[in-house]
């Protein structure tokens, strides 16, 4: 077989003839140590982006309070790895403890007023009883009733009360020297002169005795009608010993009954003492002298001596005294 020589291109020939030039070796830089890499890590520069300015709303007080951390808490390190979330426990409803754990005695029961526990005693206890036809149980009273029952109600002894110290105010229409009409009592219908009010709250009045036979007396203001007529008693002097004790009467001592005087009950009539008579005369003289100083003395004497009475079509609630 004959070999056929193929002609090479001119470019390849030139390449074979030209000797290969030695490449310039670059200076090899020493490799940096591993510590240097750790000390200066490469940080990527942040690329500026076009950010539009947003309007920030001011935080409310509630939000600031929620964000505020309690004292003594340390700030969390962001570098640390995030802890795994703890498993959430299911909140089971707590069973309420039974109230009134205290055991009750026999015959007692429990009452609740809000959170307050009140233990009361029953009136009776149920006791089991044997027997076929006995009802199986009986109610037994805890507080037994008295065995004795009175045929009549027992008398209630009222304790003695102290005398009253507070009295009603005197009516403004009743003033010293006011002529009043007595409504009740032995001297009802008579007109009297009011002198003063005593410590007991009663009113001291007099006729005078020479005009209408009404002596010095104590009268409650509810039995007096105050009139518009008044007498000037500024010059009348009332003795200091005329007070509540002055009007007390001594208790009469009963004499022992004899055999022949079984049904004889003698009643002693009241007789005024000599001291009372003197005081009455002294006050009457002062009051009569005060009446005589008035211009209408004749009419005033007749007014005090007359009785008060109502006739037909005379209504006391309409009358002006």
Phi and psi in degrees as GROMACS dihedral restraints (atoms count N, CA, C in turn):
[ dihedral_restraints ]
;  ai    aj    ak    al  type     phi  dphi    fc
    3     4     5     6     1   -97.1    20    10
    4     5     6     7     1   132.6    20    10
    6     7     8     9     1   -84.4    20    10
    7     8     9    10     1   132.9    20    10
    9    10    11    12     1  -105.1    20    10
   10    11    12    13     1   123.6    20    10
   12    13    14    15     1   -84.3    20    10
   13    14    15    16     1   127.3    20    10
   15    16    17    18     1   -96.3    20    10
   16    17    18    19     1   141.2    20    10
   18    19    20    21     1   -81.8    20    10
   19    20    21    22     1   130.2    20    10
   21    22    23    24     1   -82.7    20    10
   22    23    24    25     1   149.9    20    10
   24    25    26    27     1   -70.1    20    10
   25    26    27    28     1   161.2    20    10
   27    28    29    30     1   -66.4    20    10
   28    29    30    31     1   -33.4    20    10
   30    31    32    33     1   -66.0    20    10
   31    32    33    34     1   -36.9    20    10
   33    34    35    36     1   -71.5    20    10
   34    35    36    37     1   -32.3    20    10
   36    37    38    39     1   -67.2    20    10
   37    38    39    40     1   -44.6    20    10
   39    40    41    42     1   -60.9    20    10
   40    41    42    43     1   -35.1    20    10
   42    43    44    45     1   -69.7    20    10
   43    44    45    46     1   -35.0    20    10
   45    46    47    48     1   -72.5    20    10
   46    47    48    49     1   -37.3    20    10
   48    49    50    51     1   -69.5    20    10
   49    50    51    52     1   -41.4    20    10
   51    52    53    54     1   -73.0    20    10
   52    53    54    55     1   128.1    20    10
   54    55    56    57     1   -73.9    20    10
   55    56    57    58     1   148.8    20    10
   57    58    59    60     1   -75.0    20    10
   58    59    60    61     1   128.4    20    10
   60    61    62    63     1   -78.9    20    10
   61    62    63    64     1   140.1    20    10
   63    64    65    66     1   -72.5    20    10
   64    65    66    67     1   132.0    20    10
   66    67    68    69     1   -76.8    20    10
   67    68    69    70     1   139.8    20    10
   69    70    71    72     1   -73.0    20    10
   70    71    72    73     1   123.5    20    10
   72    73    74    75     1   -79.4    20    10
   73    74    75    76     1   130.8    20    10
   75    76    77    78     1   -77.3    20    10
   76    77    78    79     1   142.5    20    10
   78    79    80    81     1   -68.0    20    10
   79    80    81    82     1   123.7    20    10
   81    82    83    84     1   -77.5    20    10
   82    83    84    85     1   125.2    20    10
   84    85    86    87     1   -82.0    20    10
   85    86    87    88     1   142.8    20    10
   87    88    89    90     1   -64.4    20    10
   88    89    90    91     1   138.2    20    10
   90    91    92    93     1   -68.8    20    10
   91    92    93    94     1   132.8    20    10
   93    94    95    96     1   -68.7    20    10
   94    95    96    97     1   152.1    20    10
   96    97    98    99     1   -72.7    20    10
   97    98    99   100     1   161.1    20    10
   99   100   101   102     1   -67.2    20    10
  100   101   102   103     1   -28.9    20    10
  102   103   104   105     1   -68.2    20    10
  103   104   105   106     1   -36.3    20    10
  105   106   107   108     1   -65.5    20    10
  106   107   108   109     1   -36.9    20    10
  108   109   110   111     1   -64.4    20    10
  109   110   111   112     1   -40.7    20    10
  111   112   113   114     1   -69.0    20    10
  112   113   114   115     1   -33.7    20    10
  114   115   116   117     1   -71.1    20    10
  115   116   117   118     1   -40.8    20    10
  117   118   119   120     1  -121.3    20    10
  118   119   120   121     1    84.5    20    10
  120   121   122   123     1   -76.9    20    10
  121   122   123   124     1   149.8    20    10
  123   124   125   126     1   -74.2    20    10
  124   125   126   127     1   128.1    20    10
  126   127   128   129     1  -112.2    20    10
  127   128   129   130     1   127.4    20    10
  129   130   131   132     1   -77.2    20    10
  130   131   132   133     1   131.3    20    10
  132   133   134   135     1   -71.6    20    10
  133   134   135   136     1   135.2    20    10
  135   136   137   138     1   -70.3    20    10
  136   137   138   139     1   137.2    20    10
  138   139   140   141     1   -91.9    20    10
  139   140   141   142     1   124.4    20    10
  141   142   143   144     1   -69.8    20    10
  142   143   144   145     1   130.3    20    10
  144   145   146   147     1  -118.7    20    10
  145   146   147   148     1   152.7    20    10
  147   148   149   150     1   -75.9    20    10
  148   149   150   151     1   106.9    20    10
  150   151   152   153     1  -110.3    20    10
  151   152   153   154     1   129.6    20    10
  153   154   155   156     1   -82.1    20    10
  154   155   156   157     1   137.0    20    10
  156   157   158   159     1   -70.5    20    10
  157   158   159   160     1   124.7    20    10
  159   160   161   162     1  -102.8    20    10
  160   161   162   163     1   144.3    20    10
  162   163   164   165     1   -77.3    20    10
  163   164   165   166     1   123.3    20    10
  165   166   167   168     1   -97.5    20    10
  166   167   168   169     1   125.6    20    10
  168   169   170   171     1   -81.0    20    10
  169   170   171   172     1   140.5    20    10
  171   172   173   174     1   -68.0    20    10
  172   173   174   175     1   141.7    20    10
  174   175   176   177     1   -76.6    20    10
  175   176   177   178     1   144.6    20    10
  177   178   179   180     1   -79.0    20    10
  178   179   180   181     1   169.4    20    10
  180   181   182   183     1   -64.9    20    10
  181   182   183   184     1   -35.8    20    10
  183   184   185   186     1   -63.6    20    10
  184   185   186   187     1   -42.6    20    10
  186   187   188   189     1   -66.4    20    10
  187   188   189   190     1   -40.2    20    10
  189   190   191   192     1   -64.3    20    10
  190   191   192   193     1   -38.0    20    10
  192   193   194   195     1   -66.8    20    10
  193   194   195   196     1   -38.0    20    10
  195   196   197   198     1   -66.6    20    10
  196   197   198   199     1   -37.8    20    10
  198   199   200   201     1   -74.6    20    10
  199   200   201   202     1   -24.9    20    10
  201   202   203   204     1   -66.7    20    10
  202   203   204   205     1   133.9    20    10
  204   205   206   207     1   -91.1    20    10
  205   206   207   208     1   144.5    20    10
  207   208   209   210     1   -67.1    20    10
  208   209   210   211     1   157.1    20    10
  210   211   212   213     1   -67.4    20    10
  211   212   213   214     1   146.8    20    10
  213   214   215   216     1    88.8    20    10
  214   215   216   217     1    -0.7    20    10
  216   217   218   219     1   -94.6    20    10
  217   218   219   220     1   136.5    20    10
  219   220   221   222     1   -91.8    20    10
  220   221   222   223     1   147.2    20    10
  222   223   224   225     1   -69.5    20    10
  223   224   225   226     1   140.1    20    10
  225   226   227   228     1   -75.2    20    10
  226   227   228   229     1   140.8    20    10
  228   229   230   231     1   -78.1    20    10
  229   230   231   232     1   124.8    20    10
  231   232   233   234     1   -73.8    20    10
  232   233   234   235     1   -25.7    20    10
  234   235   236   237     1   -69.3    20    10
  235   236   237   238     1   -29.6    20    10
  237   238   239   240     1   -67.0    20    10
  238   239   240   241     1   153.1    20    10
  240   241   242   243     1   -69.6    20    10
  241   242   243   244     1   142.6    20    10
  243   244   245   246     1   -67.0    20    10
  244   245   246   247     1   131.7    20    10
  246   247   248   249     1   -72.2    20    10
  247   248   249   250     1   150.2    20    10
  249   250   251   252     1   -69.6    20    10
  250   251   252   253     1   137.9    20    10
  252   253   254   255     1   -64.6    20    10
  253   254   255   256     1   136.4    20    10
  255   256   257   258     1   -73.0    20    10
  256   257   258   259     1   148.6    20    10
  258   259   260   261     1   -68.6    20    10
  259   260   261   262     1   132.5    20    10
  261   262   263   264     1   -78.6    20    10
  262   263   264   265     1   127.2    20    10
  264   265   266   267     1   -84.8    20    10
  265   266   267   268     1   143.0    20    10
  267   268   269   270     1   -77.0    20    10
  268   269   270   271     1   127.0    20    10
  270   271   272   273     1   -79.7    20    10
  271   272   273   274     1    99.0    20    10
  273   274   275   276     1   -82.2    20    10
  274   275   276   277     1   138.0    20    10
  276   277   278   279     1   -63.2    20    10
  277   278   279   280     1   128.5    20    10
  279   280   281   282     1   -71.8    20    10
  280   281   282   283     1   136.9    20    10
  282   283   284   285     1   -78.7    20    10
  283   284   285   286     1   126.7    20    10
  285   286   287   288     1   -68.3    20    10
  286   287   288   289     1   135.7    20    10
  288   289   290   291     1   -70.7    20    10
  289   290   291   292     1   138.5    20    10
  291   292   293   294     1   -64.8    20    10
  292   293   294   295     1   129.1    20    10
  294   295   296   297     1   -77.4    20    10
  295   296   297   298     1   152.6    20    10
  297   298   299   300     1    70.8    20    10
  298   299   300   301     1    58.5    20    10
  300   301   302   303     1   -74.8    20    10
  301   302   303   304     1   -19.3    20    10
  303   304   305   306     1   -64.3    20    10
  304   305   306   307     1   125.4    20    10
  306   307   308   309     1   -69.6    20    10
  307   308   309   310     1   140.1    20    10
  309   310   311   312     1   -90.0    20    10
  310   311   312   313     1   148.8    20    10
  312   313   314   315     1   -78.4    20    10
  313   314   315   316     1   168.2    20    10
  315   316   317   318     1   -67.3    20    10
  316   317   318   319     1   134.0    20    10
  318   319   320   321     1    83.1    20    10
  319   320   321   322     1    17.1    20    10
  321   322   323   324     1  -120.0    20    10
  322   323   324   325     1   156.9    20    10
  324   325   326   327     1  -142.0    20    10
  325   326   327   328     1   162.5    20    10
  327   328   329   330     1  -111.4    20    10
  328   329   330   331     1   139.5    20    10
  330   331   332   333     1  -129.3    20    10
  331   332   333   334     1   143.6    20    10
  333   334   335   336     1  -116.0    20    10
  334   335   336   337     1   129.1    20    10
  336   337   338   339     1  -118.6    20    10
  337   338   339   340     1    92.7    20    10
  339   340   341   342     1    71.0    20    10
  340   341   342   343     1  -118.2    20    10
  342   343   344   345     1  -100.5    20    10
  343   344   345   346     1    -1.2    20    10
  345   346   347   348     1   -88.0    20    10
  346   347   348   349     1   130.7    20    10
  348   349   350   351     1   -99.1    20    10
  349   350   351   352     1   128.7    20    10
  351   352   353   354     1  -122.7    20    10
  352   353   354   355     1   126.0    20    10
  354   355   356   357     1  -106.1    20    10
  355   356   357   358     1   123.9    20    10
  357   358   359   360     1  -119.7    20    10
  358   359   360   361     1   161.1    20    10
  360   361   362   363     1  -102.1    20    10
  361   362   363   364     1   134.9    20    10
  363   364   365   366     1   -74.1    20    10
  364   365   366   367     1   157.0    20    10
  366   367   368   369     1   -72.4    20    10
  367   368   369   370     1   -25.1    20    10
  369   370   371   372     1  -144.4    20    10
  370   371   372   373     1   164.4    20    10
  372   373   374   375     1  -122.1    20    10
  373   374   375   376     1   139.2    20    10
  375   376   377   378     1   -90.8    20    10
  376   377   378   379     1   120.1    20    10
  378   379   380   381     1  -114.9    20    10
  379   380   381   382     1   133.4    20    10
  381   382   383   384     1   -72.4    20    10
  382   383   384   385     1   144.8    20    10
  384   385   386   387     1  -132.1    20    10
  385   386   387   388     1   135.0    20    10
  387   388   389   390     1   -77.1    20    10
  388   389   390   391     1   168.6    20    10
  390   391   392   393     1   112.3    20    10
  391   392   393   394     1   147.2    20    10
  393   394   395   396     1   -75.2    20    10
  394   395   396   397     1   -39.4    20    10
  396   397   398   399     1  -113.6    20    10
  397   398   399   400     1    32.1    20    10
  399   400   401   402     1  -106.4    20    10
  400   401   402   403     1     4.5    20    10
  402   403   404   405     1    84.0    20    10
  403   404   405   406     1    -0.8    20    10
  405   406   407   408     1    67.7    20    10
  406   407   408   409     1   -17.8    20    10
  408   409   410   411     1  -153.7    20    10
  409   410   411   412     1   157.7    20    10
  411   412   413   414     1  -135.8    20    10
  412   413   414   415     1   148.3    20    10
  414   415   416   417     1   -95.6    20    10
  415   416   417   418     1   120.2    20    10
  417   418   419   420     1  -110.8    20    10
  418   419   420   421     1   123.0    20    10
  420   421   422   423     1   -67.2    20    10
  421   422   423   424     1   137.6    20    10
  423   424   425   426     1   -78.8    20    10
  424   425   426   427     1   -41.5    20    10
  426   427   428   429     1  -101.4    20    10
  427   428   429   430     1   106.5    20    10
  429   430   431   432     1   -72.6    20    10
  430   431   432   433     1   142.1    20    10
  432   433   434   435     1   -78.5    20    10
  433   434   435   436     1   157.2    20    10
  435   436   437   438     1   -67.2    20    10
  436   437   438   439     1   145.4    20    10
  438   439   440   441     1   -77.5    20    10
  439   440   441   442     1   -21.2    20    10
  441   442   443   444     1  -103.5    20    10
  442   443   444   445     1   129.1    20    10
  444   445   446   447     1  -120.4    20    10
  445   446   447   448     1   123.1    20    10
  447   448   449   450     1   -71.8    20    10
  448   449   450   451     1   142.2    20    10
  450   451   452   453     1   -67.1    20    10
  451   452   453   454     1   -33.6    20    10
  453   454   455   456     1  -123.9    20    10
  454   455   456   457     1   158.9    20    10
  456   457   458   459     1   -65.2    20    10
  457   458   459   460     1   134.4    20    10
  459   460   461   462     1   -66.2    20    10
  460   461   462   463     1   143.0    20    10
  462   463   464   465     1   -68.7    20    10
  463   464   465   466     1   137.0    20    10
  465   466   467   468     1   -96.7    20    10
  466   467   468   469     1   118.4    20    10
  468   469   470   471     1   -86.2    20    10
  469   470   471   472     1   113.6    20    10
  471   472   473   474     1   -84.4    20    10
  472   473   474   475     1   128.7    20    10
  474   475   476   477     1   -67.7    20    10
  475   476   477   478     1   146.3    20    10
  477   478   479   480     1   -67.9    20    10
  478   479   480   481     1   127.6    20    10
  480   481   482   483     1   -94.2    20    10
  481   482   483   484     1   150.8    20    10
  483   484   485   486     1   -73.2    20    10
  484   485   486   487     1   151.7    20    10
  486   487   488   489     1   -64.2    20    10
  487   488   489   490     1   146.6    20    10
  489   490   491   492     1   -67.9    20    10
  490   491   492   493     1   140.0    20    10
  492   493   494   495     1  -105.3    20    10
  493   494   495   496     1   -24.3    20    10
  495   496   497   498     1   -98.1    20    10
  496   497   498   499     1   127.7    20    10
  498   499   500   501     1  -124.7    20    10
  499   500   501   502     1   161.2    20    10
  501   502   503   504     1   -68.2    20    10
  502   503   504   505     1   150.5    20    10
  504   505   506   507     1   -67.6    20    10
  505   506   507   508     1   149.4    20    10
  507   508   509   510     1   -73.4    20    10
  508   509   510   511     1   139.6    20    10
  510   511   512   513     1   -60.8    20    10
  511   512   513   514     1   140.5    20    10
  513   514   515   516     1   -65.2    20    10
  514   515   516   517     1   -20.4    20    10
  516   517   518   519     1   -74.6    20    10
  517   518   519   520     1   -19.8    20    10
  519   520   521   522     1   -96.2    20    10
  520   521   522   523     1   109.9    20    10
  522   523   524   525     1  -129.8    20    10
  523   524   525   526     1   160.5    20    10
  525   526   527   528     1   -55.9    20    10
  526   527   528   529     1   125.3    20    10
  528   529   530   531     1    99.4    20    10
  529   530   531   532     1    -4.8    20    10
  531   532   533   534     1   -73.4    20    10
  532   533   534   535     1   134.2    20    10
  534   535   536   537     1   -83.4    20    10
  535   536   537   538     1   122.5    20    10
  537   538   539   540     1  -117.6    20    10
  538   539   540   541     1   159.0    20    10
  540   541   542   543     1  -109.3    20    10
  541   542   543   544     1   125.6    20    10
  543   544   545   546     1   -81.4    20    10
  544   545   546   547     1   129.1    20    10
  546   547   548   549     1   -94.9    20    10
  547   548   549   550     1   -32.2    20    10
  549   550   551   552     1  -134.4    20    10
  550   551   552   553     1   162.8    20    10
  552   553   554   555     1   103.2    20    10
  553   554   555   556     1  -169.5    20    10
  555   556   557   558     1   -66.6    20    10
  556   557   558   559     1   -35.0    20    10
  558   559   560   561     1  -102.2    20    10
  559   560   561   562     1    30.6    20    10
  561   562   563   564     1   -65.8    20    10
  562   563   564   565     1   141.2    20    10
  564   565   566   567     1    91.3    20    10
  565   566   567   568     1   -11.5    20    10
  567   568   569   570     1   -84.0    20    10
  568   569   570   571     1   155.1    20    10
  570   571   572   573     1  -102.6    20    10
  571   572   573   574     1   129.9    20    10
  573   574   575   576     1  -128.7    20    10
  574   575   576   577     1   165.8    20    10
  576   577   578   579     1  -106.4    20    10
  577   578   579   580     1   126.7    20    10
  579   580   581   582     1   -78.9    20    10
  580   581   582   583     1   128.7    20    10
  582   583   584   585     1  -101.6    20    10
  583   584   585   586     1   -56.0    20    10
  585   586   587   588     1  -163.8    20    10
  586   587   588   589     1   172.7    20    10
  588   589   590   591     1  -104.6    20    10
  589   590   591   592     1   133.9    20    10
  591   592   593   594     1   -86.3    20    10
  592   593   594   595     1   174.7    20    10
  594   595   596   597     1   -64.9    20    10
  595   596   597   598     1   -33.4    20    10
  597   598   599   600     1   -71.5    20    10
  598   599   600   601     1   -10.3    20    10
  600   601   602   603     1    98.5    20    10
  601   602   603   604     1    -5.5    20    10
  603   604   605   606     1   -83.8    20    10
  604   605   606   607     1   158.1    20    10
  606   607   608   609     1   -97.6    20    10
  607   608   609   610     1   134.0    20    10
  609   610   611   612     1   -92.0    20    10
  610   611   612   613     1   119.5    20    10
  612   613   614   615     1  -130.8    20    10
  613   614   615   616     1   161.2    20    10
  615   616   617   618     1  -152.2    20    10
  616   617   618   619     1   161.6    20    10
  618   619   620   621     1   -64.4    20    10
  619   620   621   622     1   -62.4    20    10
  621   622   623   624     1   -62.2    20    10
  622   623   624   625     1   165.5    20    10
  624   625   626   627     1   -65.5    20    10
  625   626   627   628     1   -33.8    20    10
  627   628   629   630     1   -68.9    20    10
  628   629   630   631     1   -25.3    20    10
  630   631   632   633     1   -90.1    20    10
  631   632   633   634     1   -52.1    20    10
  633   634   635   636     1  -128.8    20    10
  634   635   636   637     1    16.5    20    10
  636   637   638   639     1    59.4    20    10
  637   638   639   640     1    32.2    20    10
  639   640   641   642     1  -107.5    20    10
  640   641   642   643     1   109.5    20    10
  642   643   644   645     1   -77.2    20    10
  643   644   645   646     1  -172.5    20    10
  645   646   647   648     1   -64.5    20    10
  646   647   648   649     1   124.5    20    10
  648   649   650   651     1  -141.5    20    10
  649   650   651   652     1   157.3    20    10
  651   652   653   654     1  -102.9    20    10
  652   653   654   655     1   126.2    20    10
  654   655   656   657     1  -132.2    20    10
  655   656   657   658     1   140.0    20    10
  657   658   659   660     1   -72.9    20    10
  658   659   660   661     1   145.2    20    10
  660   661   662   663     1   -66.7    20    10
  661   662   663   664     1   -19.0    20    10
  663   664   665   666     1   -70.8    20    10
  664   665   666   667     1   -17.4    20    10
  666   667   668   669     1  -101.1    20    10
  667   668   669   670     1    17.8    20    10
  669   670   671   672     1  -121.9    20    10
  670   671   672   673     1   136.6    20    10
  672   673   674   675     1  -109.0    20    10
  673   674   675   676     1   117.0    20    10
  675   676   677   678     1   -79.4    20    10
  676   677   678   679     1   133.5    20    10
  678   679   680   681     1  -103.8    20    10
  679   680   681   682     1   173.3    20    10
  681   682   683   684     1   -80.4    20    10
  682   683   684   685     1   -17.3    20    10
  684   685   686   687     1   -78.7    20    10
  685   686   687   688     1   137.9    20    10
  687   688   689   690     1  -135.2    20    10
  688   689   690   691     1   152.8    20    10
  690   691   692   693     1  -120.0    20    10
  691   692   693   694     1   138.3    20    10
  693   694   695   696     1   -77.3    20    10
  694   695   696   697     1   108.7    20    10
  696   697   698   699     1  -113.2    20    10
  697   698   699   700     1    24.4    20    10
  699   700   701   702     1   -66.0    20    10
  700   701   702   703     1   -29.5    20    10
  702   703   704   705     1   -90.3    20    10
  703   704   705   706     1    -7.0    20    10
  705   706   707   708     1   -80.1    20    10
  706   707   708   709     1   125.9    20    10
  708   709   710   711     1  -103.9    20    10
  709   710   711   712     1   120.5    20    10
  711   712   713   714     1   -95.9    20    10
  712   713   714   715     1   125.6    20    10
  714   715   716   717     1   -58.6    20    10
  715   716   717   718     1   146.5    20    10
  717   718   719   720     1   -70.9    20    10
  718   719   720   721     1   -27.2    20    10
  720   721   722   723     1   -76.5    20    10
  721   722   723   724     1    -5.2    20    10
  723   724   725   726     1   -84.3    20    10
  724   725   726   727     1    96.5    20    10
  726   727   728   729     1  -139.2    20    10
  727   728   729   730     1  -164.8    20    10
  729   730   731   732     1   -65.7    20    10
  730   731   732   733     1   -36.5    20    10
  732   733   734   735     1   -68.0    20    10
  733   734   735   736     1   -27.3    20    10
  735   736   737   738     1   -62.5    20    10
  736   737   738   739     1   -28.7    20    10
  738   739   740   741     1   -95.7    20    10
  739   740   741   742     1     1.4    20    10
  741   742   743   744     1   -72.9    20    10
  742   743   744   745     1   146.2    20    10
  744   745   746   747     1  -110.2    20    10
  745   746   747   748     1   141.6    20    10
  747   748   749   750     1   -75.7    20    10
  748   749   750   751     1   146.1    20    10
  750   751   752   753     1   -74.2    20    10
  751   752   753   754     1   134.2    20    10
  753   754   755   756     1   -82.1    20    10
  754   755   756   757     1   130.7    20    10
  756   757   758   759     1   -88.9    20    10
  757   758   759   760     1   124.4    20    10
  759   760   761   762     1   -77.2    20    10
  760   761   762   763     1   135.4    20    10
  762   763   764   765     1   -80.5    20    10
  763   764   765   766     1   149.9    20    10
  765   766   767   768     1   -66.2    20    10
  766   767   768   769     1   135.7    20    10
  768   769   770   771     1   -74.9    20    10
  769   770   771   772     1   137.7    20    10
  771   772   773   774     1   -91.4    20    10
  772   773   774   775     1   174.3    20    10
  774   775   776   777     1   -64.0    20    10
  775   776   777   778     1   -41.3    20    10
  777   778   779   780     1   -83.8    20    10
  778   779   780   781     1    -6.3    20    10
  780   781   782   783     1  -118.0    20    10
  781   782   783   784     1    56.5    20    10
  783   784   785   786     1   -76.2    20    10
  784   785   786   787     1   -47.3    20    10
  786   787   788   789     1   -94.4    20    10
  787   788   789   790     1     0.8    20    10
  789   790   791   792     1   -82.5    20    10
  790   791   792   793     1   106.9    20    10
  792   793   794   795     1  -111.8    20    10
  793   794   795   796     1   105.8    20    10
  795   796   797   798     1   -91.5    20    10
  796   797   798   799     1   125.9    20    10
  798   799   800   801     1  -102.2    20    10
  799   800   801   802     1   127.8    20    10
  801   802   803   804     1   -89.7    20    10
  802   803   804   805     1   129.3    20    10
  804   805   806   807     1   -80.4    20    10
  805   806   807   808     1   148.1    20    10
  807   808   809   810     1   -74.4    20    10
  808   809   810   811     1   132.9    20    10
  810   811   812   813     1  -125.2    20    10
  811   812   813   814     1   127.8    20    10
  813   814   815   816     1   -67.7    20    10
  814   815   816   817     1   142.6    20    10
  816   817   818   819     1   -75.5    20    10
  817   818   819   820     1   166.7    20    10
  819   820   821   822     1   -65.7    20    10
  820   821   822   823     1   -34.1    20    10
  822   823   824   825     1   -64.2    20    10
  823   824   825   826     1   -38.8    20    10
  825   826   827   828     1   -67.4    20    10
  826   827   828   829     1   -39.6    20    10
  828   829   830   831     1   -63.6    20    10
  829   830   831   832     1   -40.6    20    10
  831   832   833   834     1   -65.4    20    10
  832   833   834   835     1   -44.4    20    10
  834   835   836   837     1   -64.4    20    10
  835   836   837   838     1   -38.4    20    10
  837   838   839   840     1   -65.0    20    10
  838   839   840   841     1   -42.8    20    10
  840   841   842   843     1   -64.3    20    10
  841   842   843   844     1   -38.9    20    10
  843   844   845   846     1   -66.8    20    10
  844   845   846   847     1   -42.5    20    10
  846   847   848   849     1   -70.4    20    10
  847   848   849   850     1   -38.4    20    10
  849   850   851   852     1   -61.6    20    10
  850   851   852   853     1   -41.1    20    10
  852   853   854   855     1   -63.2    20    10
  853   854   855   856     1   -40.8    20    10
  855   856   857   858     1   -67.9    20    10
  856   857   858   859     1   -40.8    20    10
  858   859   860   861     1   -69.9    20    10
  859   860   861   862     1   -40.0    20    10
  861   862   863   864     1   -65.8    20    10
  862   863   864   865     1   -37.0    20    10
  864   865   866   867     1   -65.8    20    10
  865   866   867   868     1   -34.3    20    10
  867   868   869   870     1   -69.4    20    10
  868   869   870   871     1   -35.4    20    10
  870   871   872   873     1   -69.3    20    10
  871   872   873   874     1   -37.9    20    10
  873   874   875   876     1   -65.6    20    10
  874   875   876   877     1   -22.7    20    10
  876   877   878   879     1   -74.8    20    10
  877   878   879   880     1   -16.0    20    10
  879   880   881   882     1   -77.1    20    10
  880   881   882   883     1   154.6    20    10
  882   883   884   885     1   -73.3    20    10
  883   884   885   886     1   -36.8    20    10
  885   886   887   888     1   -97.4    20    10
  886   887   888   889     1    46.6    20    10
  888   889   890   891     1   -66.3    20    10
  889   890   891   892     1   -37.2    20    10
  891   892   893   894     1   -64.1    20    10
  892   893   894   895     1   -44.7    20    10
  894   895   896   897     1   -67.6    20    10
  895   896   897   898     1   -35.0    20    10
  897   898   899   900     1   -67.6    20    10
  898   899   900   901     1   -40.4    20    10
  900   901   902   903     1   -62.4    20    10
  901   902   903   904     1   -43.5    20    10
  903   904   905   906     1   -67.3    20    10
  904   905   906   907     1   -33.8    20    10
  906   907   908   909     1   -67.7    20    10
  907   908   909   910     1   -42.2    20    10
  909   910   911   912     1   -70.3    20    10
  910   911   912   913     1   -31.6    20    10
  912   913   914   915     1   -80.1    20    10
  913   914   915   916     1   -15.5    20    10
  915   916   917   918     1   -86.1    20    10
  916   917   918   919     1   155.4    20    10
  918   919   920   921     1   -91.9    20    10
  919   920   921   922     1   151.6    20    10
  921   922   923   924     1   -93.1    20    10
  922   923   924   925     1   133.3    20    10
  924   925   926   927     1  -154.9    20    10
  925   926   927   928     1   157.9    20    10
  927   928   929   930     1  -104.9    20    10
  928   929   930   931     1   143.2    20    10
  930   931   932   933     1  -117.1    20    10
  931   932   933   934     1  -171.6    20    10
  933   934   935   936     1   -62.5    20    10
  934   935   936   937     1   138.7    20    10
  936   937   938   939     1    60.0    20    10
  937   938   939   940     1    34.4    20    10
  939   940   941   942     1  -116.0    20    10
  940   941   942   943     1   111.1    20    10
  942   943   944   945     1  -107.4    20    10
  943   944   945   946     1   119.4    20    10
  945   946   947   948     1   -65.7    20    10
  946   947   948   949     1   -28.7    20    10
  948   949   950   951     1   -73.6    20    10
  949   950   951   952     1   -14.4    20    10
  951   952   953   954     1  -100.6    20    10
  952   953   954   955     1   -26.2    20    10
  954   955   956   957     1   -66.7    20    10
  955   956   957   958     1   148.5    20    10
  957   958   959   960     1  -110.4    20    10
  958   959   960   961     1   113.4    20    10
